[in-house]
């Protein structure tokens, strides 16, 4: 069996004492990636079999797991983990750190486990302990799929355990092998004509207007909010879908894209802020396109990391402690920014200026917050220059740092706050 692991994850081994977990994990993971309950017992009692210190040992194990995952380091837990309560604590740590958890079950017959335990120096686990572990494991097999693991792999018997192969797959948000150069485009909001004019100005070949070809070596990145408010959201979606399918572009989800997706999937959302325009436009499209657009919107990540982590793109920006994470907090921030829950005199959300205190090494490029001209602050830049409100559509060339803009043909959607009152 091939076990696919996200490049950064928590691996929870599940198996009775004597199932071979320690040998198994040492053959597939670096020593620094393994957190063993035996190791932490020995740390506290100079005896890895001293069960009297198990509570303290697991406190240390959980703390170490929390710290490793916070630093984006894959971590494998070598413990029996046959009880749901044990796994629950580990899953909570993974969720807190915004990383996926994978369960690997060593379903080895109890007779084999007991035989191995008899040959382990300093161990006194008899058949009764193995029986309890095995009963817990069999109960777990019916629960694991509902507990919150991204994937569960069950290895039945010694032969399957010995034949297992691990492959580590990059996370969907990890594009670090893509070094650029890139053209990063601000919030399009259905302004297809302006997008095509901007791409032409950037040197793209628009022989096929809905599938432009970048200049040699370059790729396009959208900061999200492809839809709503503008005149041709389906056209923008087609262009983005075609370019991404051809390997010429990337895109992160914006809050408008996310809301449109939730509506299309039948979730209850309030139809406002230009969504009705998108729905009316999509209603004129063939059913197969609406299905494809729904599927496409469902694939958009909340953030993307490029160029070895030197470039982060997220719709509303992202502080350093959320880079590379897929937690609920990371999603909320990436889609909506740092909101206070209050509104200003225009009814717009009051947002904290997270970029003011940003000191991260990565450059963060984002949109969402309309500004009359692209705004640099520390190593962040906001490139939503309000095209749909009659402003401009802006692209940032990376790594050159050059800004390229085209003006909107007209005001397509009246802003709550006039552009003239929005700071540059």
C-alpha positions in Angstrom: 0.0 0.0 0.0 1.2 3.5 -0.8 0.5 6.0 1.9 0.2 9.6 0.7 1.2 12.2 3.2 0.8 15.9 2.8 4.2 17.5 2.9 3.4 19.0 6.3 1.1 16.9 8.5 0.6 15.0 11.8 0.9 11.3 11.4 -0.9 9.3 14.2 0.2 5.7 14.4 -2.6 3.4 15.8 -1.8 -0.1 17.0 -1.5 -2.5 20.0 1.7 -2.9 21.9 3.9 -5.2 20.0 2.4 -4.4 16.6 5.8 -3.0 15.4 5.0 0.7 15.5 8.5 1.8 16.6 10.3 -0.2 14.0 7.9 0.8 11.4 8.1 4.5 12.1 11.9 4.5 12.3 12.1 3.0 8.8 9.9 5.7 7.2 10.6 9.0 9.2 13.6 11.0 10.3 14.5 10.6 14.0 13.7 14.2 14.5 10.2 13.7 13.1 9.2 11.0 15.6 7.7 11.7 19.0 7.6 8.5 21.0 5.7 8.0 24.3 8.5 5.6 25.3 11.1 8.4 24.8 9.2 10.8 27.0 8.7 8.2 29.7 12.4 7.6 29.7 13.0 11.3 29.9 11.0 11.5 33.1 11.8 8.2 34.8 15.0 6.8 33.1 12.8 3.9 32.1 10.7 3.8 28.9 8.4 1.2 30.4 7.5 3.1 33.6 3.8 3.6 33.2 3.5 5.7 36.4 4.9 8.7 34.5 2.7 8.3 31.4 0.5 11.3 32.1 3.6 13.6 32.3 5.2 11.9 29.4 2.1 12.6 27.2 2.0 16.2 28.3 5.6 16.6 27.0 4.8 14.7 23.8 1.7 17.0 23.1 3.8 20.1 23.8 6.5 18.9 21.4 4.0 18.1 18.8 2.4 21.5 19.1 5.8 23.3 18.8 6.9 21.2 15.8 3.7 21.6 13.9 3.7 25.4 14.6 7.0 25.4 12.8 5.5 23.5 9.8 7.4 20.2 10.6 5.9 16.9 9.8 5.5 14.9 13.1 4.8 11.2 13.6 3.3 10.0 17.0 4.6 6.7 18.1 2.1 5.5 20.7 -0.7 3.0 20.8 -3.4 5.6 20.2 -6.1 2.9 20.3 -8.4 5.0 22.4 -10.5 7.8 20.8 -9.6 10.2 23.7 -5.9 9.9 22.9 -6.5 10.7 19.2 -8.9 13.5 20.1 -6.1 15.5 21.8 -3.8 15.0 18.8 -6.4 16.0 16.3 -7.0 19.2 18.4 -3.3 20.0 18.2 -3.4 19.5 14.4 -6.4 21.7 14.0 -4.9 24.4 16.2 -1.8 24.4 14.0 -3.8 24.3 10.8 -2.2 21.1 9.4 -3.9 17.9 8.3 -3.8 14.7 10.3 -3.3 11.2 8.9 -4.0 8.0 10.7 -1.9 4.9 10.0 -3.3 1.7 11.6 -1.1 -1.4 12.2 -3.8 -4.1 12.5 -1.5 -6.9 13.5 -2.9 -10.1 15.0 -2.8 -10.2 18.9 -0.8 -13.5 18.8 2.0 -11.8 16.9 1.9 -8.8 19.2 2.1 -10.9 22.3 5.0 -12.9 20.8 7.0 -9.8 20.1 6.3 -8.4 23.6 7.8 -11.5 25.2 11.1 -10.8 23.4 11.2 -7.1 24.4 13.7 -6.4 27.2 12.1 -4.7 30.2 8.6 -5.2 29.0 5.9 -7.0 30.9 2.9 -6.5 28.6 1.1 -9.8 28.8 -1.8 -11.1 26.7 -4.4 -9.2 28.7 -2.8 -5.9 27.8 -2.6 -6.8 24.2 -6.2 -8.1 24.2 -7.4 -4.7 25.6 -5.4 -2.8 23.0 -6.7 -5.0 20.2 -10.3 -4.5 21.4 -9.7 -0.8 21.4 -8.2 -1.0 17.9 -11.2 -2.9 16.5 -13.6 -0.4 17.9 -11.4 2.4 16.5 -11.6 1.0 13.0 -15.3 1.9 12.8 -14.6 5.4 14.3 -11.5 6.7 12.6 -13.2 7.9 9.5 -15.5 10.2 11.4 -12.9 11.7 13.8 -11.4 14.3 11.5 -8.4 12.7 9.9 -7.8 13.7 6.3 -7.0 10.1 5.5 -7.0 6.7 7.3 -4.7 3.9 6.1 -5.2 0.4 7.6 -2.4 -2.1 7.2 -3.8 -5.6 7.9 -1.1 -8.0 9.0 2.7 -8.1 9.1 3.1 -8.5 5.4 1.1 -5.3 4.6 3.0 -3.4 7.3 6.4 -4.4 5.9 5.3 -3.6 2.3 4.0 -0.1 3.0 5.5 2.8 1.0 5.2 6.5 1.9 5.0 9.3 -0.6 5.0 12.9 0.5 2.8 15.2 -1.5 3.0 19.0 -1.5 0.0 20.8 0.0 -2.3 22.5 -2.5 -1.2 25.8 -1.1 2.4 25.0 -1.7 3.7 26.3 -5.0 7.2 27.0 -3.7 8.9 25.3 -6.6 7.3 28.0 -8.8 9.8 30.8 -8.7 8.3 33.2 -11.3 8.4 35.6 -12.8 4.8 36.4 -12.2 2.1 39.0 -13.0 -0.2 39.3 -10.0 -3.6 40.8 -10.8 -5.9 42.6 -8.3 -9.6 42.1 -7.8 -11.2 41.7 -11.3 -14.9 41.5 -10.2 -16.2 40.5 -13.6 -14.4 43.3 -15.5 -13.4 41.1 -18.5 -12.5 43.9 -20.9 -10.2 45.6 -18.5 -8.5 42.3 -17.6 -7.9 41.6 -21.3 -6.5 45.1 -21.8 -4.2 44.7 -18.8 -2.9 41.4 -20.1 -2.3 42.9 -23.5 -0.4 45.7 -21.8 1.7 43.1 -20.0 2.6 41.4 -23.3 0.2 38.5 -23.3 -0.9 36.9 -26.6 -4.7 37.3 -26.8 -5.1 35.5 -30.1 -7.6 33.4 -28.1 -9.1 36.2 -25.9 -10.3 33.7 -23.3 -7.1 31.7 -23.1 -4.2 34.3 -23.2 -0.6 33.1 -23.5 1.9 34.8 -21.2 5.3 36.1 -22.3 7.9 33.4 -22.2 8.6 32.2 -18.7 5.9 34.3 -17.0 2.7 33.1 -15.2 -0.4 34.9 -14.0 -1.7 35.0 -10.4 -5.2 36.2 -9.4 -5.7 37.5 -5.9 -9.3 36.4 -5.9 -12.7 38.1 -6.3 -13.1 37.1 -9.9 -16.9 37.5 -9.7 -19.7 39.9 -8.7 -20.5 43.5 -9.4 -19.0 43.7 -12.9 -20.5 43.1 -16.4 -19.0 39.6 -17.3 -18.2 37.3 -14.4 -18.7 34.2 -16.6 -16.1 35.5 -19.0 -13.6 36.2 -16.3 -14.2 32.7 -14.9 -13.7 31.2 -18.3 -10.4 33.0 -18.8 -9.1 32.0 -15.4 -10.3 28.4 -15.7 -8.7 28.1 -19.1 -5.3 29.6 -18.1 -5.1 27.5 -14.9 -6.0 24.3 -16.7 -3.2 25.1 -19.2 -0.7 25.6 -16.4 -0.3 29.3 -17.1 -2.0 30.8 -14.0 -2.9 30.4 -10.4 -5.7 31.9 -8.3 -6.6 32.2 -4.6 -10.2 32.4 -3.4 -11.7 35.8 -2.6 -14.6 36.3 -0.3 -17.0 37.0 -3.3 -15.8 33.7 -4.9 -16.4 31.9 -1.7 -19.9 33.3 -1.2 -20.8 32.6 -4.9 -19.6 29.0 -4.4 -21.7 28.5 -1.3 -24.8 29.8 -3.1 -24.2 27.5 -6.1 -23.8 24.5 -3.7 -27.2 25.3 -2.2 -26.0 26.8 1.1 -28.0 29.6 2.6 -26.3 33.0 1.8 -27.6 36.5 1.6 -27.7 37.6 -2.0 -26.1 41.0 -1.8 -23.0 43.0 -2.7 -23.3 42.2 -6.4 -23.9 38.5 -6.2 -27.3 38.8 -7.9 -25.5 40.1 -11.0 -23.3 37.1 -11.1 -26.2 34.7 -10.7 -28.1 36.5 -13.5 -25.1 36.2 -15.8 -24.5 32.5 -14.9 -28.2 31.8 -15.6 -27.6 32.6 -19.3 -24.8 30.1 -19.5 -25.1 26.4 -20.4 -25.6 24.0 -17.4 -22.3 22.3 -18.0 -20.5 25.6 -17.6 -22.2 26.4 -14.4 -21.2 22.9 -13.1 -17.6 23.5 -14.2 -17.5 26.9 -12.6 -18.9 25.6 -9.3 -16.2 22.8 -9.4 -13.5 25.3 -10.2 -14.5 27.7 -7.4 -14.4 24.8 -5.0 -10.7 24.1 -5.9 -9.5 27.6 -5.1 -7.1 27.6 -2.1 -7.2 30.3 0.6 -3.5 31.2 0.1 -0.6 30.3 -2.1 3.1 30.2 -1.4 5.7 30.7 -4.2 9.4 31.1 -4.8 10.5 29.0 -1.8 8.2 30.8 0.5 9.4 34.3 -0.5 6.0 35.2 -1.9 2.6 34.7 -0.3 -0.6 35.6 -2.1 -3.9 35.7 -0.1 -7.0 37.7 -1.0 -7.2 39.9 2.1 -3.6 39.4 3.2 -2.1 37.2 5.9 0.1 37.7 8.9 3.3 35.6 9.2 1.9 33.2 11.8 -0.8 32.0 9.4 1.5 31.5 6.4 1.1 27.9 5.1 -1.8 27.1 7.4 -5.3 25.9 6.5 -7.0 26.5 9.8 -10.4 28.1 10.2 -8.6 31.3 11.4 -6.3 31.3 8.4 -9.3 31.0 6.1 -11.3 33.7 7.8 -8.3 36.1 7.7 -7.4 35.3 4.1 -10.9 35.9 2.9 -12.0 38.9 5.0 -8.9 40.3 6.7 -8.6 41.4 10.3 -12.2 42.7 11.0 -13.5 44.0 14.3 -17.1 43.1 13.6 -18.1 46.8 13.6 -19.0 49.0 10.6 -18.1 52.6 9.7 -20.4 55.4 8.6 -20.7 53.9 5.2 -21.7 50.5 6.5 -18.3 49.0 5.6 -16.5 46.6 7.9 -13.9 48.3 10.1 -10.6 46.5 9.6 -7.4 46.6 11.6 -4.3 47.4 9.6 -2.5 44.1 9.9 0.2 45.2 7.4 1.3 48.0 9.7 2.9 45.5 12.1 4.0 42.9 9.5 7.7 41.9 9.9 7.7 38.6 8.0 10.4 37.7 5.5 7.9 36.8 2.8 6.4 39.4 0.5 2.6 39.3 0.9 0.5 40.5 -2.1 -3.3 40.9 -1.5 -6.4 42.8 -2.6 -9.8 43.1 -1.0 -9.4 46.5 0.6 -10.0 49.1 -2.1 -7.3 51.8 -2.5 -6.9 54.4 -5.2 -3.3 53.4 -5.9 -1.5 50.2 -4.9 -0.3 50.6 -1.4 3.1 49.3 -0.1 3.5 48.8 3.6 6.5 46.9 5.1 6.8 43.8 2.8 3.1 43.8 1.8 1.2 45.4 -1.1 -2.5 45.8 -1.7 -3.3 45.9 -5.4 -7.1 46.2 -5.3 -7.5 49.6 -7.0 -11.2 49.5 -7.5 -11.7 48.7 -11.1 -15.3 47.7 -10.8 -16.0 51.1 -9.0 -14.5 53.1 -11.9 -10.9 53.0 -10.7 -8.1 50.9 -12.2 -7.2 47.3 -12.6 -3.6 46.8 -11.3 -1.0 44.1 -11.8 2.3 43.7 -9.9 5.2 42.2 -11.7 7.2 39.9 -9.5 10.1 40.0 -8.7 10.6 43.3 -10.5 8.2 45.2 -8.3 6.8 47.1 -11.3 3.1 48.2 -11.2 1.1 48.1 -14.5 -2.5 49.5 -14.5 -5.4 50.1 -16.9 -8.3 52.4 -16.2 -11.9 51.1 -15.9 -14.0 51.9 -18.9 -16.7 53.2 -16.5 -18.1 52.8 -13.0 -19.9 49.4 -13.1 -21.0 49.3 -9.4 -21.5 52.3 -7.1 -19.2 52.1 -4.1 -20.6 52.7 -0.7 -17.6 55.0 0.0 -16.8 57.3 -3.0 -13.3 56.5 -4.5 -12.4 60.2 -4.0 -12.6 59.6 -0.2 -10.5 56.4 -0.2 -6.9 57.0 0.8 -4.1 56.3 -1.7 
